[in-house]
Amino acid sequence: MGNWVQIYLFAFLAGAISTLLLTPVFRKIAEITGFMDCPQGNHKGHRKATPLLGGASMFTGWILCIAAGLIAVKFNLIPYFSDSLSDHLPGITRSAFPLGMIALGAFLAVLLGLIDDKYALSAAQKFGGQFIVAAIAVTWGGVKVSFFINDPAFIWCCSVFWIMLLMNSINFFDNMDGLAVGTISISMMFFAVVAALNQQYFIAVFSALTCGVGCGFWFYNYNPATIFMGDSGSHFLGYMAAVLSAGVTYFCKDYSLSRFPILMPLFILALPLFDTAMVVLIRTLNKKPFWIGDHNHISHRFVRMGLSRKQAVWLVHLLALCIGLGILPVFWGNFYTAAILVAQSMIMLLVISIMQFTLSDRQDTREDKK
């Protein structure tokens, strides 16, 4: 792998440092412009007005790092990495247009979230905007999700659905300080590892960069949060999770020992996806609109069990690590190993689902405690 491990670490640190430096700037801009999330007795549980430009901060750090990286590669500004990068320069040139379209999609996702944060778009308006973002990434950015089916229309629809699903899942999952950004940062770490093992160097670099951006923002978003990422941040992280997870190759006839690896992204992103499925089901059973926030998320269940909000967030993060580490060997394991690990992860999700429903009727006794 040459110097690629060091390149991944470099990308991670660049993303983390850039966001650590930029977030206070955007926090100040939010305070000056009045771009704040004010308490309204809703499901969010915070007690004071909080700056709401975290998504813009993460995106800015992310795009600046990409721009700096491309300039550094083109002009060989980091000679130490030149040997590893030189063979891939033609590929970088060929990927310029799809990368630009993916970056455009990320920008539009953040913009859509900012508009929603400011003016509270209707569900139809938000879904329409998400569809446009997803369509751009799939049609011109080359994002593809397939299940051994070669029908272009089917692949296009699945890919658009995957991006929209994750944008909304992370939006739903952003219900406690540091919860969503920490969980997605963990997911990005696993995508970087799988891509690196598969020698998909640039997917690994982008995953490491996005992981770093998330970790840098987590420092300010962790309880008690001094800035929220808002819908702009959840849209950005959901979009990136969808794009990067779709970019990793999990199954290849040349080295895969089973077809179970195609399930890896579902398990790496299991907690936000599963939590979304559960809350949508609960809201539907309660005859409530599924897009209206409430206290039916797994993090709220943990609070009802007696944990503090900080402890609930840490427990979710630990669960994300456990499921990710448990599913990682599926990439290189044989059929029986993969089957056991998939079953183990499914049992863990079953335990979580039992908690979801058995605790659904308890009173919110500690929801507002920090």
C-alpha positions in Angstrom: 0.0 0.0 0.0 3.1 2.2 0.0 2.4 5.6 1.7 -1.3 5.3 1.4 -1.9 4.7 5.1 -0.1 7.9 5.8 -2.1 9.7 3.1 -5.4 8.5 4.8 -4.1 9.7 8.2 -3.1 13.0 6.5 -6.6 13.4 5.0 -8.2 12.6 8.4 -6.1 15.2 10.2 -6.6 17.8 7.5 -10.4 17.4 7.8 -10.3 17.5 11.6 -8.1 20.5 11.9 -9.9 22.5 9.2 -13.3 22.0 10.9 -11.8 22.7 14.4 -10.6 26.0 13.0 -13.7 26.9 11.0 -16.4 26.0 13.4 -15.8 28.9 15.8 -15.9 31.2 12.8 -19.3 29.9 11.7 -20.5 29.9 15.2 -19.8 33.6 15.4 -21.4 34.2 12.0 -24.5 32.5 13.2 -24.7 34.6 16.3 -24.2 37.8 14.3 -26.7 37.0 11.7 -29.3 35.4 14.1 -29.0 32.0 12.5 -29.9 30.3 15.7 -32.0 27.3 16.9 -34.3 28.7 19.6 -36.0 26.5 22.2 -39.6 25.9 21.4 -40.6 23.1 23.7 -40.0 20.6 21.0 -38.3 17.2 20.9 -34.8 18.6 20.7 -34.5 19.3 24.4 -32.1 22.2 24.5 -32.7 25.2 26.8 -31.0 28.1 25.1 -30.6 29.6 21.6 -27.8 27.7 19.8 -25.9 28.6 16.6 -27.1 26.6 13.6 -24.4 26.7 11.0 -22.5 23.5 11.8 -23.4 22.0 8.4 -21.9 25.0 6.6 -18.7 24.6 8.7 -18.3 21.0 7.9 -18.9 21.4 4.2 -16.5 24.4 4.0 -13.7 22.4 5.7 -14.4 19.4 3.5 -14.4 21.3 0.2 -11.3 23.4 1.1 -9.4 20.2 1.9 -10.4 18.7 -1.4 -9.3 21.8 -3.3 -6.0 22.0 -1.4 -5.4 18.3 -2.1 -6.0 18.6 -5.8 -3.7 21.6 -6.0 -1.1 19.8 -4.0 -1.3 16.7 -6.3 -1.3 18.7 -9.5 1.8 20.8 -8.6 3.5 18.1 -6.6 3.6 20.2 -3.4 4.1 17.2 -1.2 7.0 15.3 -2.7 6.9 12.6 0.0 3.6 11.3 -1.5 4.5 11.7 -5.1 5.5 8.1 -5.7 2.2 6.8 -4.4 0.2 9.4 -6.3 2.0 9.6 -9.7 0.5 6.4 -11.1 -3.0 7.6 -10.3 -2.8 11.1 -11.8 -4.6 10.1 -15.0 -7.4 8.6 -13.0 -7.7 11.9 -11.0 -8.0 13.8 -14.3 -10.7 11.4 -15.6 -12.7 11.7 -12.4 -12.7 15.5 -12.3 -16.2 15.9 -13.7 -17.9 13.2 -11.5 -16.1 14.6 -8.5 -17.3 18.0 -9.4 -20.9 16.8 -9.7 -20.6 15.0 -6.3 -19.2 18.2 -4.7 -22.1 20.1 -6.3 -24.6 17.7 -4.8 -22.9 18.1 -1.4 -23.2 21.9 -1.7 -26.9 21.7 -2.8 -27.6 19.3 0.1 -26.1 21.8 2.6 -28.0 24.7 0.9 -31.3 22.8 1.1 -30.7 22.1 4.8 -29.8 25.8 5.4 -33.1 26.9 3.8 -35.0 24.4 5.8 -33.3 25.5 9.0 -34.2 29.1 8.3 -37.7 28.8 6.8 -38.9 25.4 7.8 -39.8 23.8 4.4 -42.7 21.5 4.0 -42.1 17.8 3.7 -42.9 17.9 0.0 -40.5 20.7 -0.6 -37.7 19.0 1.3 -38.2 15.7 -0.4 -38.3 17.4 -3.8 -35.0 19.1 -3.1 -33.4 15.9 -1.9 -34.5 14.2 -5.1 -32.8 16.8 -7.2 -29.6 16.4 -5.1 -29.7 12.7 -5.4 -30.5 12.8 -9.1 -27.4 15.0 -9.8 -25.1 12.6 -7.9 -26.4 9.5 -9.6 -26.8 10.9 -13.1 -23.6 12.9 -13.4 -21.6 11.9 -10.3 -21.5 8.2 -11.1 -23.0 7.1 -7.8 -24.4 3.6 -8.3 -26.1 1.1 -6.0 -26.8 -2.4 -7.5 -27.7 -5.8 -6.2 -26.3 -8.1 -9.0 -28.9 -6.5 -11.3 -27.8 -4.8 -14.5 -31.0 -2.9 -15.4 -29.9 0.8 -15.6 -33.3 2.1 -14.6 -33.4 -0.1 -11.5 -29.9 0.9 -10.5 -30.7 4.6 -11.0 -33.8 4.4 -8.8 -32.1 2.4 -6.1 -29.2 4.9 -6.0 -31.5 7.9 -5.8 -33.5 6.2 -3.0 -30.3 5.3 -1.1 -29.2 8.9 -1.0 -32.6 10.2 0.0 -33.0 7.5 2.6 -29.7 8.4 4.3 -30.2 12.1 4.2 -33.5 11.6 6.0 -32.2 8.9 8.3 -29.3 11.1 9.6 -31.8 14.0 9.9 -34.0 11.9 12.1 -31.0 10.5 14.0 -29.8 14.0 14.9 -31.7 14.2 18.2 -29.0 14.6 20.8 -25.8 16.5 21.1 -23.0 14.7 19.2 -25.1 11.7 18.4 -25.4 11.8 14.6 -22.0 13.3 13.8 -20.3 10.8 16.0 -22.1 7.8 14.6 -21.5 8.8 11.0 -17.8 9.5 11.8 -17.5 6.0 13.0 -19.2 4.7 9.8 -16.8 6.8 7.7 -13.9 5.1 9.5 -15.2 1.7 8.5 -15.8 2.7 4.9 -12.2 4.0 4.8 -10.9 0.7 6.1 -12.9 -1.4 3.6 -12.0 0.8 0.7 -8.3 0.7 1.7 -8.4 -3.1 2.0 -10.0 -3.2 -1.5 -7.3 -0.8 -2.8 -9.9 1.8 -3.7 -7.4 4.5 -2.6 -9.4 7.7 -3.3 -12.7 6.4 -1.8 -10.6 5.6 1.3 -9.1 9.1 1.2 -12.5 10.8 0.9 -13.9 8.6 3.7 -11.0 9.4 5.9 -11.4 13.1 5.1 -15.2 13.0 5.9 -14.4 11.1 9.1 -12.0 13.8 10.1 -14.4 16.6 9.3 -17.0 14.9 11.5 -14.6 14.4 14.4 -13.5 18.0 14.3 -17.2 19.2 14.5 -18.0 16.6 17.2 -15.7 18.5 19.5 -18.1 21.5 19.4 -21.3 19.5 19.0 -20.8 17.1 21.9 -22.9 17.7 25.0 -23.3 20.5 25.9 -23.2 21.6 22.3 -22.1 25.1 21.5 -23.3 24.8 17.8 -25.8 22.5 16.1 -25.3 21.1 12.6 -28.9 21.5 11.8 -30.6 20.1 8.7 -27.6 21.4 6.6 -25.3 19.2 8.6 -27.5 16.1 8.6 -28.1 16.5 4.9 -24.4 16.8 4.2 -23.4 13.8 6.4 -26.3 11.6 5.0 -25.3 12.5 1.5 -21.7 11.7 2.0 -22.5 8.5 3.8 -24.7 7.4 0.8 -22.1 8.5 -1.8 -19.1 6.9 -0.2 -20.9 3.7 0.9 -22.1 3.3 -2.7 -18.5 3.9 -4.0 -17.0 1.0 -2.1 -16.8 -2.4 -3.8 -17.8 -5.0 -1.3 -18.1 -8.1 -3.6 -15.8 -9.2 -6.3 -15.7 -12.7 -7.9 -11.9 -12.6 -7.9 -11.5 -12.5 -4.1 -14.9 -12.6 -2.3 -15.6 -15.9 -0.6 -19.4 -15.2 -0.2 -22.0 -12.7 -1.2 -22.5 -11.6 2.3 -20.2 -8.5 1.9 -22.9 -6.7 0.0 -24.7 -6.4 3.3 -21.8 -4.5 4.9 -23.0 -0.9 4.3 -26.4 -1.8 5.8 -24.7 -2.9 9.0 -22.1 -0.2 9.1 -25.0 2.3 8.9 -27.4 0.0 10.8 -28.1 2.3 13.8 -29.4 5.3 11.9 -31.2 3.2 9.3 -32.7 0.8 11.9 -33.7 3.7 14.2 -35.4 5.4 11.3 -37.3 2.3 10.4 -38.4 1.8 14.0 -39.6 5.4 14.6 -41.4 5.5 11.3 -43.2 2.3 12.2 -44.0 3.6 15.7 -45.3 6.9 14.4 -47.4 5.2 11.7 -48.9 2.8 14.3 -49.7 5.9 16.4 -51.2 7.5 13.4 -48.8 10.4 13.4 -46.9 11.9 10.4 -43.5 10.0 10.2 -41.6 13.2 9.5 -42.6 15.0 12.7 -39.9 14.6 15.5 -40.7 12.9 18.8 -39.0 11.0 21.6 -39.2 7.5 20.0 -35.5 7.2 19.0 -33.2 4.6 20.6 -31.2 7.4 22.3 -34.4 8.6 24.0 -35.1 5.0 25.1 -31.7 4.8 26.8 -32.5 8.1 28.7 -35.8 6.5 29.9 -33.8 3.6 31.2 -32.0 6.0 33.5 -29.0 7.0 31.5 -28.0 10.7 31.1 -28.0 12.1 27.6 -24.2 11.9 27.5 -24.3 8.3 28.5 -27.0 7.5 25.9 -24.9 9.1 23.2 -21.8 7.1 24.2 -23.8 3.9 24.3 -25.0 4.4 20.8 -21.5 5.1 19.7 -20.2 1.9 21.3 -23.0 0.0 19.6 -22.0 1.4 16.3 -18.4 0.4 16.9 -19.5 -3.1 18.0 -21.6 -3.7 14.9 -19.0 -2.3 12.6 -16.2 -4.3 14.1 -18.4 -7.4 14.1 -19.3 -7.1 10.4 -15.8 -6.0 9.1 -14.4 -9.6 8.9 -17.3 -10.5 6.5 -15.3 -8.7 3.8 -12.6 -11.5 3.8 -14.3 -14.3 5.7 -15.6 -17.5 4.1 -19.3 -18.3 3.8 -19.7 -19.8 7.3 -17.7 -17.0 9.1 -19.7 -14.4 7.2 -23.1 -16.1 8.0 -22.3 -16.2 11.7 -21.2 -12.6 11.9 -24.2 -11.4 9.9 -26.5 -13.4 12.3 -24.7 -11.9 15.3 -25.2 -8.3 14.0 -28.9 -9.1 13.3 -29.4 -10.4 16.8 -27.9 -7.2 18.2 -30.4 -5.2 16.1 -33.2 -7.5 17.4 -32.2 -6.6 20.9 -32.3 -2.9 20.0 -35.8 -3.4 18.4 -37.1 -5.1 21.6 -35.9 -2.1 23.6 -37.5 0.2 21.1 -41.0 -1.3 21.5 -40.9 -2.4 25.2 -39.9 1.1 26.3 -42.2 3.0 23.9 -44.9 3.6 26.5 -42.7 4.8 29.3 -43.0 8.4 30.4 -40.3 10.9 29.5 -38.8 11.5 32.9 -35.3 12.7 32.0 -35.6 14.0 28.5 -34.7 17.6 29.3 -31.7 16.7 31.4 -28.3 17.4 30.1 
